[in-house]
């Protein structure tokens, strides 16, 4: 018998991340000590009070049944958190919904809001899960380039009118991955205006909302009229280092939230109750932990940016998120430079074109290692043959 995969599986080929991981293992098998700055997941543990809460909850034998959805207590904690942290009023029963990690919601929402052939506007470069959701919905992507001259914000005026007229959904991500840009109030106001004019639902991925260094990022839902057109996803993975627990949430437009709730009721049976109770505890005690978390990432950012500058690599310090978005020498493509870094310095980063065509010419560097490891990475760059080449190249 011949097993033939569905046509849509053509969208899910082996990714650059798998290729990088394979090459990294190959180098390690040769005895090379590799420093991995390609990971987009926290290396730090949750707060001790979060671990203690989970430890306590899992010992209750009554908590091992299906939860089906988020508990009322969790949804209320989410609403309270959004009100206090972002000044956004949220109706817990109608405007909040737990998901199994924000990626669960990001991937499934396009199927709720679009039909095959509909157009979805998405950032380029952008998080790879957006492409997955669009492929599953059999929708058509329209890339909105994130360019340095526009402060890495989409130029909404550059989108052709005929594209806007057939677009059903717009995906945004600020602070972003891979580009750690921060949106302005004026930009979000324009998004609301465009969304209302062309009847486009907005999905804002706010997963890095608590990882900022100077000015606190703006919630899209804090903009007047935003809740009429869109929703915001948030995550416990980045803000509370609970990546493996797979829990997140969506807040905002009631009809969109209800649509995702309807779909999810046919897909899964909810998140383990002890994890939900642990998430509540995290939200109720967020301030001190997230302040500490930011200070750790800021120290890493400052160390790495300073070290790269001393090595001759001029990179912009990110205002938020856990990434540096860095230009490569003009003589390299993103992929060539990535493999050269592994060969010459034993450092793993991600080529920018892995996140979309407009990512060519950049690499994403993760602040996902302790300071002593980042110092070692800087030293390797300074001593490498690659660095000797790139000092004669153009870095801007």
MARVODREN-969723 format. One record per residue (C-alpha): residue number from 1; residue in one letter; chain; x, y, z. Coordinates in steps of 0.1 Angstrom, whole numbers, plus 5000, padded with zeros to 4 digits. Example, Ala and Ser with C-alpha at 12.3 -4.5 7.8 and 13.67 -1.06 7.14 Angstrom:
2
[rec 1; A; A; [5123; 4955; 5078]]
[rec 2; S; A; [5137; 4989; 5071]]
END
This chain:
396
[rec 1; X; A; [5000; 5000; 5000]]
[rec 2; X; A; [5012; 5035; 4991]]
[rec 3; X; A; [5008; 5061; 5018]]
[rec 4; X; A; [5003; 5095; 5003]]
[rec 5; X; A; [5004; 5126; 5025]]
[rec 6; X; A; [4979; 5154; 5020]]
[rec 7; X; A; [4989; 5182; 4997]]
[rec 8; X; A; [4990; 5207; 5026]]
[rec 9; X; A; [5020; 5188; 5040]]
[rec 10; X; A; [5041; 5205; 5013]]
[rec 11; X; A; [5039; 5235; 5036]]
[rec 12; X; A; [5056; 5217; 5064]]
[rec 13; X; A; [5091; 5208; 5052]]
[rec 14; X; A; [5122; 5203; 5073]]
[rec 15; X; A; [5129; 5238; 5088]]
[rec 16; X; A; [5162; 5256; 5091]]
[rec 17; X; A; [5160; 5250; 5128]]
[rec 18; X; A; [5162; 5213; 5123]]
[rec 19; X; A; [5191; 5218; 5099]]
[rec 20; X; A; [5210; 5241; 5124]]
[rec 21; X; A; [5204; 5215; 5152]]
[rec 22; X; A; [5217; 5187; 5130]]
[rec 23; X; A; [5248; 5207; 5120]]
[rec 24; X; A; [5254; 5217; 5156]]
[rec 25; X; A; [5253; 5180; 5167]]
[rec 26; X; A; [5278; 5172; 5139]]
[rec 27; X; A; [5302; 5198; 5151]]
[rec 28; X; A; [5298; 5186; 5187]]
[rec 29; X; A; [5306; 5150; 5176]]
[rec 30; X; A; [5339; 5164; 5163]]
[rec 31; X; A; [5347; 5178; 5197]]
[rec 32; X; A; [5337; 5214; 5191]]
[rec 33; X; A; [5322; 5233; 5220]]
[rec 34; X; A; [5291; 5250; 5206]]
[rec 35; X; A; [5274; 5281; 5221]]
[rec 36; X; A; [5238; 5280; 5211]]
[rec 37; X; A; [5222; 5315; 5208]]
[rec 38; X; A; [5196; 5303; 5183]]
[rec 39; X; A; [5170; 5292; 5209]]
[rec 40; X; A; [5138; 5312; 5213]]
[rec 41; X; A; [5129; 5297; 5247]]
[rec 42; X; A; [5139; 5309; 5282]]
[rec 43; X; A; [5168; 5292; 5298]]
[rec 44; X; A; [5158; 5304; 5333]]
[rec 45; X; A; [5136; 5286; 5358]]
[rec 46; X; A; [5102; 5298; 5370]]
[rec 47; X; A; [5100; 5317; 5403]]
[rec 48; X; A; [5103; 5295; 5434]]
[rec 49; X; A; [5068; 5303; 5445]]
[rec 50; X; A; [5055; 5291; 5412]]
[rec 51; X; A; [5074; 5258; 5415]]
[rec 52; X; A; [5061; 5254; 5451]]
[rec 53; X; A; [5025; 5260; 5439]]
[rec 54; X; A; [5027; 5234; 5412]]
[rec 55; X; A; [5044; 5209; 5436]]
[rec 56; X; A; [5015; 5214; 5460]]
[rec 57; X; A; [4988; 5211; 5434]]
[rec 58; X; A; [5000; 5180; 5417]]
[rec 59; X; A; [4998; 5161; 5450]]
[rec 60; X; A; [4960; 5165; 5451]]
[rec 61; X; A; [4946; 5133; 5435]]
[rec 62; X; A; [4913; 5151; 5428]]
[rec 63; X; A; [4929; 5173; 5401]]
[rec 64; X; A; [4936; 5147; 5374]]
[rec 65; X; A; [4904; 5149; 5354]]
[rec 66; X; A; [4896; 5168; 5322]]
[rec 67; X; A; [4893; 5205; 5326]]
[rec 68; X; A; [4878; 5210; 5291]]
[rec 69; X; A; [4885; 5247; 5292]]
[rec 70; X; A; [4900; 5274; 5314]]
[rec 71; X; A; [4885; 5278; 5349]]
[rec 72; X; A; [4865; 5308; 5359]]
[rec 73; X; A; [4893; 5316; 5384]]
[rec 74; X; A; [4920; 5316; 5358]]
[rec 75; X; A; [4899; 5338; 5334]]
[rec 76; X; A; [4892; 5362; 5363]]
[rec 77; X; A; [4929; 5363; 5371]]
[rec 78; X; A; [4937; 5371; 5335]]
[rec 79; X; A; [4912; 5399; 5335]]
[rec 80; X; A; [4925; 5414; 5367]]
[rec 81; X; A; [4961; 5412; 5354]]
[rec 82; X; A; [4952; 5430; 5322]]
[rec 83; X; A; [4934; 5457; 5340]]
[rec 84; X; A; [4963; 5464; 5364]]
[rec 85; X; A; [4992; 5459; 5340]]
[rec 86; X; A; [4980; 5473; 5307]]
[rec 87; X; A; [4949; 5494; 5318]]
[rec 88; X; A; [4927; 5472; 5296]]
[rec 89; X; A; [4893; 5462; 5310]]
[rec 90; X; A; [4885; 5426; 5302]]
[rec 91; X; A; [4852; 5408; 5309]]
[rec 92; X; A; [4865; 5375; 5322]]
[rec 93; X; A; [4836; 5353; 5310]]
[rec 94; X; A; [4832; 5368; 5275]]
[rec 95; X; A; [4866; 5383; 5265]]
[rec 96; X; A; [4892; 5359; 5279]]
[rec 97; X; A; [4900; 5323; 5269]]
[rec 98; X; A; [4928; 5300; 5280]]
[rec 99; X; A; [4948; 5282; 5253]]
[rec 100; X; A; [4975; 5255; 5254]]
[rec 101; X; A; [5003; 5280; 5250]]
[rec 102; X; A; [4998; 5311; 5228]]
[rec 103; X; A; [5011; 5292; 5198]]
[rec 104; X; A; [4981; 5269; 5200]]
[rec 105; X; A; [4958; 5299; 5196]]
[rec 106; X; A; [4980; 5316; 5170]]
[rec 107; X; A; [4980; 5285; 5147]]
[rec 108; X; A; [4942; 5278; 5151]]
[rec 109; X; A; [4927; 5313; 5149]]
[rec 110; X; A; [4932; 5317; 5111]]
[rec 111; X; A; [4909; 5286; 5106]]
[rec 112; X; A; [4883; 5304; 5127]]
[rec 113; X; A; [4884; 5337; 5108]]
[rec 114; X; A; [4892; 5329; 5072]]
[rec 115; X; A; [4882; 5306; 5044]]
[rec 116; X; A; [4905; 5289; 5018]]
[rec 117; X; A; [4918; 5316; 4995]]
[rec 118; X; A; [4913; 5345; 5018]]
[rec 119; X; A; [4942; 5369; 5024]]
[rec 120; X; A; [4960; 5372; 5057]]
[rec 121; X; A; [4984; 5401; 5063]]
[rec 122; X; A; [5015; 5391; 5083]]
[rec 123; X; A; [5048; 5406; 5093]]
[rec 124; X; A; [5079; 5398; 5073]]
[rec 125; X; A; [5101; 5386; 5090]]
[rec 126; X; A; [5077; 5370; 5115]]
[rec 127; X; A; [5073; 5341; 5139]]
[rec 128; X; A; [5072; 5309; 5119]]
[rec 129; X; A; [5039; 5297; 5136]]
[rec 130; X; A; [5020; 5324; 5117]]
[rec 131; X; A; [5029; 5306; 5084]]
[rec 132; X; A; [5017; 5273; 5099]]
[rec 133; X; A; [4983; 5288; 5108]]
[rec 134; X; A; [4979; 5303; 5074]]
[rec 135; X; A; [4988; 5270; 5057]]
[rec 136; X; A; [4963; 5250; 5078]]
[rec 137; X; A; [4935; 5275; 5070]]
[rec 138; X; A; [4945; 5273; 5033]]
[rec 139; X; A; [4946; 5311; 5032]]
[rec 140; X; A; [4969; 5333; 5012]]
[rec 141; X; A; [4997; 5353; 5029]]
[rec 142; X; A; [5005; 5389; 5021]]
[rec 143; X; A; [5039; 5399; 5035]]
[rec 144; X; A; [5042; 5433; 5052]]
[rec 145; X; A; [5080; 5440; 5052]]
[rec 146; X; A; [5095; 5452; 5085]]
[rec 147; X; A; [5122; 5477; 5073]]
[rec 148; X; A; [5148; 5496; 5093]]
[rec 149; X; A; [5138; 5529; 5077]]
[rec 150; X; A; [5102; 5524; 5091]]
[rec 151; X; A; [5115; 5514; 5126]]
[rec 152; X; A; [5106; 5478; 5117]]
[rec 153; X; A; [5069; 5487; 5117]]
[rec 154; X; A; [5047; 5476; 5087]]
[rec 155; X; A; [5040; 5504; 5062]]
[rec 156; X; A; [5002; 5501; 5060]]
[rec 157; X; A; [5001; 5528; 5033]]
[rec 158; X; A; [5022; 5506; 5011]]
[rec 159; X; A; [4996; 5478; 5010]]
[rec 160; X; A; [4976; 5479; 4978]]
[rec 161; X; A; [4939; 5488; 4982]]
[rec 162; X; A; [4929; 5456; 4964]]
[rec 163; X; A; [4949; 5435; 4989]]
[rec 164; X; A; [4932; 5453; 5018]]
[rec 165; X; A; [4898; 5448; 5003]]
[rec 166; X; A; [4902; 5410; 5002]]
[rec 167; X; A; [4921; 5407; 5035]]
[rec 168; X; A; [4903; 5391; 5064]]
[rec 169; X; A; [4930; 5391; 5090]]
[rec 170; X; A; [4961; 5410; 5101]]
[rec 171; X; A; [4988; 5395; 5123]]
[rec 172; X; A; [5010; 5418; 5144]]
[rec 173; X; A; [5037; 5411; 5170]]
[rec 174; X; A; [5052; 5439; 5191]]
[rec 175; X; A; [5076; 5435; 5209]]
[rec 176; X; A; [5085; 5411; 5181]]
[rec 177; X; A; [5102; 5379; 5173]]
[rec 178; X; A; [5126; 5378; 5155]]
[rec 179; X; A; [5127; 5416; 5152]]
[rec 180; X; A; [5126; 5431; 5187]]
[rec 181; X; A; [5107; 5463; 5176]]
[rec 182; X; A; [5082; 5481; 5198]]
[rec 183; X; A; [5049; 5496; 5184]]
[rec 184; X; A; [5039; 5531; 5189]]
[rec 185; X; A; [5004; 5544; 5199]]
[rec 186; X; A; [5002; 5562; 5166]]
[rec 187; X; A; [5009; 5530; 5147]]
[rec 188; X; A; [4983; 5510; 5166]]
[rec 189; X; A; [4957; 5538; 5161]]
[rec 190; X; A; [4963; 5535; 5123]]
[rec 191; X; A; [4959; 5497; 5125]]
[rec 192; X; A; [4925; 5502; 5141]]
[rec 193; X; A; [4915; 5527; 5114]]
[rec 194; X; A; [4925; 5504; 5086]]
[rec 195; X; A; [4909; 5474; 5102]]
[rec 196; X; A; [4876; 5492; 5106]]
[rec 197; X; A; [4876; 5506; 5071]]
[rec 198; X; A; [4883; 5472; 5054]]
[rec 199; X; A; [4867; 5449; 5080]]
[rec 200; X; A; [4900; 5431; 5089]]
[rec 201; X; A; [4903; 5412; 5122]]
[rec 202; X; A; [4935; 5419; 5140]]
[rec 203; X; A; [4956; 5393; 5159]]
[rec 204; X; A; [4982; 5409; 5181]]
[rec 205; X; A; [5008; 5385; 5195]]
[rec 206; X; A; [5019; 5401; 5228]]
[rec 207; X; A; [5040; 5372; 5241]]
[rec 208; X; A; [5070; 5394; 5250]]
[rec 209; X; A; [5050; 5421; 5268]]
[rec 210; X; A; [5069; 5418; 5301]]
[rec 211; X; A; [5104; 5415; 5286]]
[rec 212; X; A; [5112; 5452; 5281]]
[rec 213; X; A; [5142; 5473; 5291]]
[rec 214; X; A; [5133; 5510; 5290]]
[rec 215; X; A; [5097; 5519; 5281]]
[rec 216; X; A; [5068; 5495; 5288]]
[rec 217; X; A; [5053; 5482; 5255]]
[rec 218; X; A; [5017; 5492; 5247]]
[rec 219; X; A; [4989; 5467; 5246]]
[rec 220; X; A; [4970; 5468; 5213]]
[rec 221; X; A; [4938; 5465; 5233]]
[rec 222; X; A; [4946; 5498; 5252]]
[rec 223; X; A; [4939; 5517; 5219]]
[rec 224; X; A; [4905; 5532; 5215]]
[rec 225; X; A; [4884; 5509; 5193]]
[rec 226; X; A; [4909; 5480; 5193]]
[rec 227; X; A; [4886; 5456; 5210]]
[rec 228; X; A; [4861; 5462; 5182]]
[rec 229; X; A; [4885; 5448; 5156]]
[rec 230; X; A; [4908; 5424; 5174]]
[rec 231; X; A; [4923; 5403; 5200]]
[rec 232; X; A; [4956; 5399; 5218]]
[rec 233; X; A; [4975; 5367; 5227]]
[rec 234; X; A; [4997; 5364; 5257]]
[rec 235; X; A; [5018; 5337; 5272]]
[rec 236; X; A; [5032; 5323; 5304]]
[rec 237; X; A; [5062; 5309; 5286]]
[rec 238; X; A; [5083; 5341; 5282]]
[rec 239; X; A; [5070; 5363; 5311]]
[rec 240; X; A; [5071; 5335; 5338]]
[rec 241; X; A; [5095; 5309; 5323]]
[rec 242; X; A; [5067; 5283; 5321]]
[rec 243; X; A; [5074; 5273; 5285]]
[rec 244; X; A; [5070; 5235; 5291]]
[rec 245; X; A; [5037; 5239; 5309]]
[rec 246; X; A; [5020; 5250; 5276]]
[rec 247; X; A; [4995; 5276; 5289]]
[rec 248; X; A; [4986; 5310; 5274]]
[rec 249; X; A; [4955; 5330; 5267]]
[rec 250; X; A; [4936; 5353; 5243]]
[rec 251; X; A; [4917; 5384; 5253]]
[rec 252; X; A; [4897; 5409; 5234]]
[rec 253; X; A; [4868; 5409; 5209]]
[rec 254; X; A; [4840; 5387; 5222]]
[rec 255; X; A; [4830; 5372; 5189]]
[rec 256; X; A; [4866; 5362; 5180]]
[rec 257; X; A; [4872; 5348; 5214]]
[rec 258; X; A; [4840; 5328; 5212]]
[rec 259; X; A; [4848; 5315; 5178]]
[rec 260; X; A; [4882; 5302; 5190]]
[rec 261; X; A; [4864; 5287; 5220]]
[rec 262; X; A; [4840; 5269; 5197]]
[rec 263; X; A; [4869; 5254; 5177]]
[rec 264; X; A; [4889; 5245; 5208]]
[rec 265; X; A; [4860; 5226; 5223]]
[rec 266; X; A; [4864; 5202; 5194]]
[rec 267; X; A; [4902; 5198; 5196]]
[rec 268; X; A; [4913; 5192; 5231]]
[rec 269; X; A; [4902; 5187; 5267]]
[rec 270; X; A; [4919; 5216; 5284]]
[rec 271; X; A; [4951; 5222; 5304]]
[rec 272; X; A; [4960; 5202; 5335]]
[rec 273; X; A; [4943; 5218; 5365]]
[rec 274; X; A; [4975; 5222; 5386]]
[rec 275; X; A; [4990; 5242; 5358]]
[rec 276; X; A; [4960; 5265; 5356]]
[rec 277; X; A; [4962; 5271; 5394]]
[rec 278; X; A; [4999; 5277; 5391]]
[rec 279; X; A; [4993; 5302; 5363]]
[rec 280; X; A; [4969; 5321; 5386]]
[rec 281; X; A; [4995; 5323; 5413]]
[rec 282; X; A; [5020; 5336; 5387]]
[rec 283; X; A; [4996; 5364; 5376]]
[rec 284; X; A; [4988; 5374; 5412]]
[rec 285; X; A; [5025; 5378; 5420]]
[rec 286; X; A; [5038; 5390; 5387]]
[rec 287; X; A; [5054; 5423; 5395]]
[rec 288; X; A; [5084; 5414; 5415]]
[rec 289; X; A; [5093; 5383; 5394]]
[rec 290; X; A; [5090; 5401; 5361]]
[rec 291; X; A; [5111; 5430; 5374]]
[rec 292; X; A; [5138; 5406; 5383]]
[rec 293; X; A; [5135; 5388; 5350]]
[rec 294; X; A; [5139; 5420; 5331]]
[rec 295; X; A; [5170; 5429; 5350]]
[rec 296; X; A; [5187; 5396; 5341]]
[rec 297; X; A; [5179; 5400; 5304]]
[rec 298; X; A; [5190; 5437; 5304]]
[rec 299; X; A; [5224; 5427; 5319]]
[rec 300; X; A; [5227; 5401; 5292]]
[rec 301; X; A; [5217; 5425; 5265]]
[rec 302; X; A; [5241; 5452; 5276]]
[rec 303; X; A; [5270; 5427; 5280]]
[rec 304; X; A; [5265; 5412; 5245]]
[rec 305; X; A; [5258; 5445; 5227]]
[rec 306; X; A; [5288; 5461; 5243]]
[rec 307; X; A; [5310; 5431; 5235]]
[rec 308; X; A; [5299; 5430; 5198]]
[rec 309; X; A; [5305; 5467; 5195]]
[rec 310; X; A; [5341; 5463; 5208]]
[rec 311; X; A; [5345; 5435; 5183]]
[rec 312; X; A; [5335; 5458; 5155]]
[rec 313; X; A; [5300; 5445; 5150]]
[rec 314; X; A; [5276; 5475; 5153]]
[rec 315; X; A; [5242; 5461; 5165]]
[rec 316; X; A; [5213; 5480; 5178]]
[rec 317; X; A; [5204; 5473; 5214]]
[rec 318; X; A; [5168; 5459; 5215]]
[rec 319; X; A; [5142; 5478; 5234]]
[rec 320; X; A; [5124; 5446; 5244]]
[rec 321; X; A; [5122; 5408; 5239]]
[rec 322; X; A; [5150; 5383; 5243]]
[rec 323; X; A; [5166; 5388; 5209]]
[rec 324; X; A; [5191; 5410; 5190]]
[rec 325; X; A; [5184; 5415; 5153]]
[rec 326; X; A; [5218; 5420; 5137]]
[rec 327; X; A; [5230; 5429; 5102]]
[rec 328; X; A; [5255; 5405; 5086]]
[rec 329; X; A; [5285; 5417; 5065]]
[rec 330; X; A; [5275; 5427; 5030]]
[rec 331; X; A; [5297; 5399; 5015]]
[rec 332; X; A; [5275; 5372; 5031]]
[rec 333; X; A; [5239; 5360; 5029]]
[rec 334; X; A; [5222; 5353; 5062]]
[rec 335; X; A; [5226; 5316; 5058]]
[rec 336; X; A; [5263; 5317; 5048]]
[rec 337; X; A; [5271; 5339; 5077]]
[rec 338; X; A; [5252; 5316; 5101]]
[rec 339; X; A; [5272; 5286; 5091]]
[rec 340; X; A; [5304; 5306; 5090]]
[rec 341; X; A; [5298; 5315; 5127]]
[rec 342; X; A; [5294; 5279; 5136]]
[rec 343; X; A; [5325; 5269; 5117]]
[rec 344; X; A; [5348; 5297; 5128]]
[rec 345; X; A; [5335; 5305; 5163]]
[rec 346; X; A; [5313; 5276; 5174]]
[rec 347; X; A; [5283; 5300; 5178]]
[rec 348; X; A; [5248; 5291; 5167]]
[rec 349; X; A; [5224; 5319; 5156]]
[rec 350; X; A; [5194; 5318; 5132]]
[rec 351; X; A; [5195; 5333; 5097]]
[rec 352; X; A; [5170; 5361; 5093]]
[rec 353; X; A; [5155; 5346; 5061]]
[rec 354; X; A; [5142; 5317; 5081]]
[rec 355; X; A; [5115; 5341; 5093]]
[rec 356; X; A; [5106; 5355; 5059]]
[rec 357; X; A; [5121; 5370; 5027]]
[rec 358; X; A; [5127; 5404; 5043]]
[rec 359; X; A; [5148; 5388; 5070]]
[rec 360; X; A; [5176; 5383; 5045]]
[rec 361; X; A; [5207; 5402; 5055]]
[rec 362; X; A; [5202; 5397; 5093]]
[rec 363; X; A; [5206; 5371; 5120]]
[rec 364; X; A; [5186; 5366; 5152]]
[rec 365; X; A; [5208; 5363; 5183]]
[rec 366; X; A; [5191; 5350; 5215]]
[rec 367; X; A; [5199; 5363; 5250]]
[rec 368; X; A; [5193; 5328; 5262]]
[rec 369; X; A; [5226; 5320; 5279]]
[rec 370; X; A; [5242; 5331; 5312]]
[rec 371; X; A; [5265; 5361; 5311]]
[rec 372; X; A; [5297; 5340; 5314]]
[rec 373; X; A; [5286; 5321; 5282]]
[rec 374; X; A; [5279; 5354; 5264]]
[rec 375; X; A; [5313; 5367; 5274]]
[rec 376; X; A; [5328; 5335; 5259]]
[rec 377; X; A; [5309; 5341; 5227]]
[rec 378; X; A; [5322; 5376; 5224]]
[rec 379; X; A; [5357; 5365; 5230]]
[rec 380; X; A; [5354; 5338; 5203]]
[rec 381; X; A; [5342; 5364; 5179]]
[rec 382; X; A; [5371; 5387; 5186]]
[rec 383; X; A; [5396; 5358; 5182]]
[rec 384; X; A; [5380; 5341; 5152]]
[rec 385; X; A; [5392; 5342; 5116]]
[rec 386; X; A; [5357; 5353; 5107]]
[rec 387; X; A; [5361; 5384; 5127]]
[rec 388; X; A; [5393; 5392; 5109]]
[rec 389; X; A; [5373; 5390; 5077]]
[rec 390; X; A; [5344; 5410; 5088]]
[rec 391; X; A; [5364; 5440; 5101]]
[rec 392; X; A; [5369; 5448; 5065]]
[rec 393; X; A; [5332; 5444; 5057]]
[rec 394; X; A; [5304; 5469; 5061]]
[rec 395; X; A; [5285; 5467; 5093]]
[rec 396; X; A; [5258; 5493; 5098]]
END
